[in-house]
Amino acid sequence: MKLKLVNLFFLMAFSLLSAQNPVVIGEKFDFDTKFEKDPQLVLKDNYNHYLFTVKNRDGILADHHIVIRKFDQKNQLVDTFEQNFAINIFTLHNYLGAYELSNDKLVVFIESYSNKTSKTELYKYIFDKNTSKFTSTVVVSYPIISLSKSGSFNVSKSENGQYFGLVYQKYNTKKEPEESDCMLLDSKTLDVIWKKTVSFADEFYTSEKITTNSSKIIFLRSPRSYKETNYLSVIDGQGQEVKRFDENTKVFKPLAISIGNQDYLIAVNYHDKGIRRGDFGSIMFYDLGQGKMLKNNAIEDFNMTKDIKEVNFRNVFIQNNEIHLFVEGKFQSGTKPSVDFPNSTFTDPKYNFGPANLLVFSIDGELKQNIKLPINNDTEADFYHSFGLLNIKGNYFVNTGLYYKNNNYYYGFNKINPNSKFEITPVNLNYNFNNDYSYKIVNQLIAYFNDSNKLLFARMYGADKMYFVSIPLPK
């Protein structure tokens, strides 16, 4: 009886301590920020989460591995699964993306090409968390002339997550027609839905390939001269159709969305006629069915950033009869020692992310609000993004990491309520961050577990140690 009472006492004491200290900090584990690319939190459930990265390094220290780390509820690393995708020393590889197929499976697409075999192949590597095993399959293979004349693969996923668009653009000289093989896959089963070969004999080249929610693949055709205008080639299993833009319009990285059954494109663009203030001065809303630009909204935020190189659409949501688009810039901030030649005087460009904005459009594409996100200035690309984002029951939570103010460290974690005019309000996470100044936040690695009401954050200690922290979301 006494033993039972003692056990009950310790159980109650442990429960009380757990309730008083709900923050769960995992042990640090080795992580290489230089060579582990595209970190993603994947295959999450109430018991485990997984961290995906890929290493694709050539040369003397060649390293070609898919790395998946498994963590438990206490954020402890419990297992690491690796898949070596190096075929031989004569083969080069390109990583083309990793995507969840379901709650249990992840697919990774790798392009491999070799002079020795005179062929290029697209591989799919599937990890199943139920078996903790990888399987690999060649999706398609093509003969090539040489490494420099091998053509290239592209993989894109539709915004609704239902389709993969695979394109192999064959090698051609400038005097030859550009020819591509297109294939649309079901994103759950990876079964082929349709195939189509397309060719172009004009003085344009394909700069972007986009998969739509309506099972089409779009080529953005870009001119080789400054006097021409972009156009679109919309492809499905039946054929291809040309869609035009207004004259003198140059378009970058369109995003395909749907409202009902209608497809639209959102794209940063500029007019090359008249005074040009930069590449990123307008955002268009384009009706793909009509082949017509409905709106072209002026925006100055990105062109005002010195040496800006890219404007990327990070997340898009359609709710409350509005389009909510989260956008992130990327600019060159200087130079840094070369990664490939560390003991030399060679340098690589150094890039940072920013600015970051939430753009609110009406359902017909008119820009209604431009909300600047309160980000930090030390988000060095490509590993540290300027923000991470959660959509929890229609409210947005933006993770921007530690910042210093009035002799104290604070955590940049804000709530944006669309029903309160997109007001940005800080969220008090009930944790003292003053002891965390030596750590750096990986903003984009953030997750929310609804059943336990827990937030998950990732932090770096130096350049080679990472750990996870769970904190309750205040109600």
C-alpha positions as CSV (number, residue, x, y, z in Angstrom):
1,M,0.0,0.0,0.0
2,K,2.8,2.4,0.9
3,L,4.6,1.6,-2.4
4,K,1.4,2.4,-4.3
5,L,1.1,5.7,-2.5
6,V,4.7,6.6,-3.2
7,N,4.3,5.8,-6.9
8,L,1.1,7.8,-7.0
9,F,2.9,10.8,-5.3
10,F,5.8,10.7,-7.8
11,L,3.3,10.4,-10.7
12,M,1.4,13.5,-9.5
13,A,4.6,15.4,-8.9
14,F,5.9,14.5,-12.4
15,S,2.5,15.6,-14.0
16,L,2.7,18.9,-12.0
17,L,6.2,19.6,-13.1
18,S,5.3,18.8,-16.7
19,A,2.4,21.1,-16.6
20,Q,4.5,23.9,-15.1
21,N,7.3,23.3,-17.7
22,P,5.6,22.6,-21.0
23,V,8.6,23.6,-23.1
24,V,10.3,20.5,-24.5
25,I,13.9,21.0,-25.7
26,G,15.6,18.2,-27.7
27,E,19.3,17.2,-27.6
28,K,21.6,18.8,-30.2
29,F,22.5,16.7,-33.2
30,D,25.0,17.0,-36.0
31,F,23.8,19.1,-39.0
32,D,25.9,20.5,-41.9
33,T,24.4,23.9,-43.0
34,K,26.9,24.1,-45.9
35,F,26.0,20.9,-47.7
36,E,22.6,19.7,-46.4
37,K,20.0,21.4,-48.7
38,D,16.3,22.1,-48.8
39,P,15.5,21.1,-45.1
40,Q,11.8,20.2,-44.7
41,L,9.7,18.9,-41.8
42,V,7.8,16.0,-43.3
43,L,5.6,13.0,-42.4
44,K,4.4,14.5,-39.1
45,D,2.0,12.8,-36.7
46,N,1.3,12.9,-33.0
47,Y,4.2,10.7,-32.2
48,N,7.0,11.6,-34.5
49,H,8.3,14.1,-37.0
50,Y,10.9,13.7,-39.7
51,L,13.5,16.1,-41.0
52,F,14.4,15.7,-44.7
53,T,17.6,17.1,-46.4
54,V,19.6,16.2,-49.4
55,K,23.4,16.3,-50.0
56,N,24.6,16.6,-53.6
57,R,28.3,17.4,-53.6
58,D,30.7,16.6,-56.4
59,G,34.5,16.5,-56.5
60,I,37.1,14.8,-54.2
61,L,34.7,14.9,-51.2
62,A,31.7,13.8,-53.3
63,D,28.6,13.1,-51.2
64,H,25.2,12.2,-52.7
65,H,22.7,11.3,-50.0
66,I,19.1,11.7,-49.1
67,V,19.0,12.1,-45.3
68,I,15.8,11.6,-43.2
69,R,16.0,12.0,-39.5
70,K,13.3,10.7,-37.1
71,F,12.4,12.4,-33.9
72,D,10.1,11.4,-31.0
73,Q,7.6,13.5,-28.9
74,K,10.5,14.7,-26.7
75,N,12.3,16.1,-29.8
76,Q,15.0,13.5,-29.4
77,L,16.7,12.1,-32.5
78,V,15.8,8.4,-32.5
79,D,17.0,7.2,-36.0
80,T,18.6,8.4,-39.2
81,F,17.8,6.9,-42.6
82,E,20.1,7.6,-45.6
83,Q,19.9,6.7,-49.3
84,N,23.0,7.0,-51.4
85,F,21.9,8.1,-54.9
86,A,25.4,8.1,-56.4
87,I,25.5,5.7,-59.3
88,N,29.2,5.8,-60.0
89,I,32.0,8.3,-60.2
90,F,31.2,9.1,-63.8
91,T,27.7,10.2,-63.2
92,L,26.4,13.7,-62.2
93,H,23.2,14.4,-60.4
94,N,20.7,17.1,-59.9
95,Y,18.2,17.3,-57.1
96,L,14.7,18.2,-58.4
97,G,12.6,18.3,-55.3
98,A,11.0,16.3,-52.5
99,Y,7.3,16.0,-51.9
100,E,4.9,14.1,-49.5
101,L,2.8,11.5,-51.3
102,S,0.8,10.8,-48.2
103,N,1.1,10.9,-44.4
104,D,3.4,7.9,-44.7
105,K,5.4,8.4,-47.9
106,L,7.9,10.9,-49.3
107,V,9.1,11.0,-52.9
108,V,12.5,12.5,-54.0
109,F,13.2,13.2,-57.7
110,I,16.9,13.0,-58.8
111,E,18.2,13.6,-62.3
112,S,21.3,11.5,-63.2
113,Y,23.4,11.8,-66.4
114,S,26.6,10.2,-67.5
115,N,29.2,10.3,-70.4
116,K,30.1,6.7,-69.8
117,T,26.5,5.3,-70.3
118,S,25.6,8.1,-72.7
119,K,22.2,8.5,-71.1
120,T,20.2,10.7,-68.7
121,E,17.7,9.2,-66.2
122,L,15.0,10.6,-63.9
123,Y,14.9,8.6,-60.6
124,K,12.2,8.6,-58.0
125,Y,13.2,7.6,-54.5
126,I,10.3,6.8,-52.2
127,F,10.7,6.6,-48.4
128,D,8.0,4.8,-46.4
129,K,8.0,5.6,-42.7
130,N,6.1,2.4,-41.9
131,T,9.0,0.2,-43.2
132,S,11.7,2.8,-42.8
133,K,12.9,1.8,-46.2
134,F,13.7,3.5,-49.5
135,T,12.7,2.2,-52.9
136,S,14.1,3.5,-56.2
137,T,12.8,3.4,-59.7
138,V,13.8,4.9,-63.0
139,V,10.8,7.0,-64.2
140,V,12.2,7.7,-67.7
141,S,15.6,7.4,-69.5
142,Y,17.0,9.2,-72.6
143,P,20.2,8.8,-74.7
144,I,22.5,11.9,-74.6
145,I,25.4,13.1,-76.7
146,S,27.6,14.3,-73.8
147,L,27.3,15.9,-70.4
148,S,27.1,19.3,-71.9
149,K,24.5,18.2,-74.5
150,S,22.2,16.2,-72.3
151,G,19.0,18.2,-72.0
152,S,17.4,18.7,-68.7
153,F,14.5,17.5,-66.5
154,N,12.0,19.6,-64.6
155,V,9.5,18.6,-61.9
156,S,6.7,20.8,-60.7
157,K,3.6,20.2,-58.5
158,S,0.2,21.8,-58.8
159,E,-0.9,24.2,-56.1
160,N,-3.7,21.8,-55.0
161,G,-1.2,19.0,-54.6
162,Q,-3.0,16.6,-57.0
163,Y,-0.5,16.5,-59.9
164,F,3.2,16.3,-60.8
165,G,4.3,17.8,-64.1
166,L,7.5,16.1,-65.5
167,V,9.2,17.7,-68.5
168,Y,12.3,16.5,-70.3
169,Q,13.6,19.3,-72.5
170,K,15.9,17.8,-75.1
171,Y,19.2,19.3,-76.2
172,N,19.1,21.5,-79.2
173,T,21.2,24.1,-80.9
174,K,19.9,27.6,-81.4
175,K,19.2,26.8,-85.1
176,E,17.1,23.7,-84.1
177,P,13.6,23.5,-82.8
178,E,13.2,23.1,-79.1
179,E,11.5,19.8,-78.3
180,S,10.2,18.6,-74.9
181,D,8.5,15.5,-73.7
182,C,5.8,16.2,-71.1
183,M,4.2,13.8,-68.6
184,L,1.5,14.4,-66.0
185,L,1.4,12.1,-62.9
186,D,-1.2,11.5,-60.2
187,S,0.6,12.9,-57.1
188,K,-0.7,10.1,-54.8
189,T,-0.1,7.0,-57.0
190,L,2.5,8.5,-59.4
191,D,0.5,6.9,-62.2
192,V,0.8,8.5,-65.7
193,I,-2.3,10.5,-66.6
194,W,-1.1,11.8,-70.0
195,K,2.0,12.2,-72.2
196,K,2.7,14.8,-74.9
197,T,5.6,15.9,-77.0
198,V,5.8,19.5,-77.9
199,S,8.1,21.5,-80.1
200,F,8.9,25.2,-80.8
201,A,10.6,26.7,-83.9
202,D,10.6,30.4,-82.9
203,E,13.3,32.6,-81.4
204,F,12.2,32.0,-77.8
205,Y,13.2,29.6,-75.0
206,T,11.3,28.0,-72.2
207,S,12.2,29.8,-68.9
208,E,9.6,28.3,-66.6
209,K,7.4,25.2,-66.4
210,I,4.3,25.3,-64.2
211,T,1.7,22.6,-63.4
212,T,-1.9,23.8,-63.0
213,N,-4.7,22.5,-60.8
214,S,-6.6,21.5,-63.9
215,S,-4.0,19.0,-65.0
216,K,-2.2,21.1,-67.6
217,I,1.5,22.0,-67.9
218,I,2.4,25.6,-68.9
219,F,5.6,26.7,-70.6
220,L,6.6,30.4,-70.1
221,R,8.3,31.3,-73.4
222,S,10.8,34.0,-73.1
223,P,12.4,36.0,-75.9
224,R,16.1,36.0,-76.7
225,S,15.9,39.7,-77.5
226,Y,14.6,42.6,-75.5
227,K,12.2,43.6,-78.3
228,E,9.8,40.7,-77.8
229,T,7.1,39.8,-75.3
230,N,6.7,36.6,-73.2
231,Y,3.9,34.2,-74.2
232,L,2.5,31.0,-72.7
233,S,2.1,27.5,-74.2
234,V,-0.6,25.6,-72.4
235,I,-0.2,21.9,-72.8
236,D,-2.4,18.8,-72.0
237,G,-2.8,15.4,-73.4
238,Q,-4.8,16.6,-76.4
239,G,-2.5,19.4,-77.6
240,Q,-1.1,22.8,-76.9
241,E,-2.5,26.3,-77.0
242,V,-0.8,29.7,-77.1
243,K,-1.8,32.5,-74.7
244,R,-0.5,36.0,-75.1
245,F,0.5,38.9,-72.7
246,D,0.2,42.6,-73.4
247,E,3.0,44.0,-75.5
248,N,6.4,44.7,-73.9
249,T,5.6,42.6,-70.8
250,K,8.4,40.6,-69.2
251,V,7.2,37.9,-66.8
252,F,8.9,36.1,-63.9
253,K,8.0,32.7,-62.3
254,P,4.2,32.6,-62.6
255,L,2.1,30.9,-59.9
256,A,-0.9,28.9,-61.1
257,I,-4.0,29.0,-58.9
258,S,-7.7,28.2,-59.3
259,I,-10.9,29.9,-58.2
260,G,-13.7,27.4,-58.8
261,N,-12.9,25.7,-62.1
262,Q,-11.1,28.6,-63.6
263,D,-7.3,28.8,-63.8
264,Y,-5.4,32.0,-63.1
265,L,-1.8,33.0,-63.0
266,I,-0.1,35.5,-60.6
267,A,3.2,36.8,-61.8
268,V,5.7,39.6,-61.1
269,N,6.4,41.5,-64.3
270,Y,7.7,44.8,-65.8
271,H,7.1,46.7,-69.0
272,D,10.3,47.2,-71.0
273,K,8.8,50.3,-72.7
274,G,9.5,53.7,-71.2
275,I,11.3,54.3,-68.0
276,R,12.3,51.1,-66.3
277,R,12.7,51.2,-62.5
278,G,13.5,47.5,-62.1
279,D,12.3,44.0,-62.8
280,F,9.8,43.6,-60.0
281,G,7.5,46.6,-60.2
282,S,4.2,45.0,-60.9
283,I,2.1,41.9,-60.0
284,M,-0.4,40.7,-62.6
285,F,-3.5,38.6,-62.3
286,Y,-4.1,36.7,-65.5
287,D,-7.1,34.7,-66.7
288,L,-5.7,31.7,-68.3
289,G,-9.0,30.6,-70.0
290,Q,-9.5,34.0,-71.6
291,G,-5.8,34.6,-72.2
292,K,-6.2,38.0,-70.7
293,M,-4.5,40.1,-68.0
294,L,-7.3,41.2,-65.7
295,K,-5.2,43.4,-63.4
296,N,-1.6,44.6,-63.2
297,N,-0.9,46.0,-59.7
298,A,2.0,48.4,-59.1
299,I,4.3,47.5,-56.1
300,E,7.5,49.3,-55.2
301,D,8.7,47.3,-52.2
302,F,11.0,44.9,-54.2
303,N,12.6,47.4,-56.6
304,M,13.5,49.6,-53.6
305,T,15.7,46.8,-52.3
306,K,19.3,47.2,-53.6
307,D,20.7,44.3,-55.7
308,I,17.5,42.3,-55.5
309,K,17.7,39.2,-57.7
310,E,14.5,37.3,-57.1
311,V,10.9,37.6,-55.9
312,N,9.4,34.3,-54.8
313,F,5.9,33.3,-54.0
314,R,6.1,31.3,-50.8
315,N,2.5,30.5,-49.8
316,V,-0.9,31.3,-51.2
317,F,-4.4,30.9,-49.6
318,I,-7.9,31.6,-50.9
319,Q,-10.3,32.5,-48.1
320,N,-12.9,35.1,-47.3
321,N,-13.3,35.7,-51.0
322,E,-9.7,37.0,-51.1
323,I,-6.3,35.8,-52.3
324,H,-3.6,35.9,-49.6
325,L,-0.1,35.7,-51.1
326,F,3.0,35.6,-49.0
327,V,6.1,36.8,-50.9
328,E,9.8,36.8,-50.2
329,G,12.6,38.7,-52.0
330,K,16.2,37.6,-52.3
331,F,19.1,40.1,-52.7
332,Q,22.9,40.0,-53.0
333,S,24.3,41.3,-49.7
334,G,28.0,40.9,-50.4
335,T,30.5,38.0,-50.9
336,K,31.7,35.1,-48.8
337,P,34.6,32.6,-49.0
338,S,34.1,30.0,-51.7
339,V,32.5,26.7,-50.6
340,D,34.1,24.7,-53.3
341,F,37.6,26.3,-52.9
342,P,37.8,27.1,-49.2
343,N,41.5,27.6,-49.0
344,S,41.7,30.1,-51.9
345,T,41.0,33.7,-52.5
346,F,37.9,32.8,-54.6
347,T,34.6,34.1,-53.3
348,D,30.9,33.2,-53.8
349,P,28.0,35.7,-53.8
350,K,26.3,36.1,-50.5
351,Y,22.5,36.4,-50.6
352,N,20.0,37.3,-48.0
353,F,16.2,37.0,-48.0
354,G,13.9,40.0,-47.8
355,P,11.8,42.0,-48.0
356,A,8.8,39.8,-47.1
357,N,5.2,40.8,-47.6
358,L,1.6,39.6,-47.4
359,L,-0.3,40.8,-50.5
360,V,-4.1,40.7,-50.3
361,F,-6.0,40.6,-53.6
362,S,-9.7,40.7,-54.3
363,I,-11.1,37.7,-56.0
364,D,-10.7,39.5,-59.4
365,G,-7.0,40.2,-58.8
366,E,-7.0,43.8,-57.5
367,L,-4.3,44.5,-54.8
368,K,-6.2,45.6,-51.7
369,Q,-3.5,45.5,-49.0
370,N,0.3,45.3,-48.9
371,I,1.4,44.2,-45.4
372,K,5.1,44.3,-44.7
373,L,6.2,41.4,-42.5
374,P,8.4,42.3,-39.5
375,I,11.5,40.2,-40.5
376,N,15.1,40.2,-39.3
377,N,18.0,41.3,-41.5
378,D,20.3,38.3,-41.0
379,T,18.4,35.6,-42.9
380,E,21.3,34.4,-45.1
381,A,20.1,32.4,-48.1
382,D,19.5,29.7,-49.0
383,F,19.4,28.0,-45.6
384,Y,17.8,30.7,-43.4
385,H,14.5,32.0,-44.9
386,S,13.1,35.3,-43.6
387,F,10.0,33.7,-42.2
388,G,8.1,30.5,-41.6
389,L,4.3,30.3,-41.8
390,L,1.4,28.4,-40.3
391,N,-2.3,28.7,-41.1
392,I,-4.2,27.7,-38.0
393,K,-8.0,27.9,-38.3
394,G,-7.7,30.8,-40.8
395,N,-5.3,32.8,-38.8
396,Y,-1.7,33.2,-39.9
397,F,1.3,32.8,-37.6
398,V,4.6,34.1,-38.9
399,N,7.9,32.9,-37.4
400,T,10.8,35.4,-37.9
401,G,13.2,34.4,-35.1
402,L,15.1,36.2,-32.4
403,Y,15.7,39.9,-32.3
404,Y,17.4,42.3,-29.9
405,K,15.6,45.3,-28.4
406,N,16.1,47.4,-25.3
407,N,18.8,45.2,-23.9
408,N,16.7,42.0,-24.2
409,Y,16.2,39.3,-26.7
410,Y,12.7,38.6,-28.0
411,Y,11.2,36.0,-30.3
412,G,9.5,37.3,-33.5
413,F,6.4,35.2,-33.6
414,N,3.3,37.1,-34.8
415,K,-0.4,36.4,-35.4
416,I,-2.1,37.9,-38.5
417,N,-5.9,37.9,-38.2
418,P,-7.6,38.4,-41.6
419,N,-10.9,39.2,-39.8
420,S,-9.2,42.2,-38.0
421,K,-7.9,44.0,-41.1
422,F,-4.7,41.8,-41.1
423,E,-3.5,43.3,-37.8
424,I,-0.1,42.0,-36.8
425,T,0.0,41.2,-33.1
426,P,3.0,39.6,-31.2
427,V,2.3,36.2,-29.6
428,N,3.8,35.7,-26.1
429,L,5.2,32.2,-26.1
430,N,5.8,32.2,-22.3
431,Y,9.4,31.4,-22.6
432,N,12.5,33.5,-21.7
433,F,14.6,33.9,-24.8
434,N,17.4,35.9,-23.2
435,N,19.4,32.7,-22.7
436,D,19.1,31.9,-26.4
437,Y,21.1,34.7,-28.0
438,S,23.9,32.2,-29.2
439,Y,21.4,30.2,-31.3
440,K,19.9,31.0,-34.7
441,I,16.4,30.2,-35.7
442,V,15.6,28.2,-38.9
443,N,12.4,30.2,-39.5
444,Q,10.9,28.0,-42.2
445,L,11.2,24.8,-40.1
446,I,8.0,25.3,-38.0
447,A,5.0,23.0,-37.4
448,Y,1.9,22.9,-35.4
449,F,0.3,19.8,-33.7
450,N,-3.4,20.4,-33.3
451,D,-4.1,17.5,-30.8
452,S,-1.4,18.7,-28.3
453,N,-1.6,22.4,-29.3
454,K,2.2,22.5,-29.6
455,L,4.4,24.5,-31.9
456,L,7.7,23.0,-33.1
457,F,10.7,25.2,-33.8
458,A,14.2,24.4,-35.2
459,R,17.4,26.1,-34.0
460,M,21.0,26.1,-35.0
461,Y,24.0,26.2,-32.6
462,G,26.9,27.3,-34.7
463,A,27.1,25.9,-38.2
464,D,26.9,22.2,-37.3
465,K,24.4,21.6,-34.5
466,M,20.6,21.7,-34.7
467,Y,17.9,20.9,-32.1
468,F,14.1,21.2,-31.9
469,V,12.0,22.9,-29.3
470,S,8.3,22.5,-28.6
471,I,6.2,25.3,-27.0
472,P,2.5,25.4,-26.4
473,L,0.5,27.9,-28.6
474,P,-1.1,30.4,-26.1
475,K,-4.9,30.4,-26.4
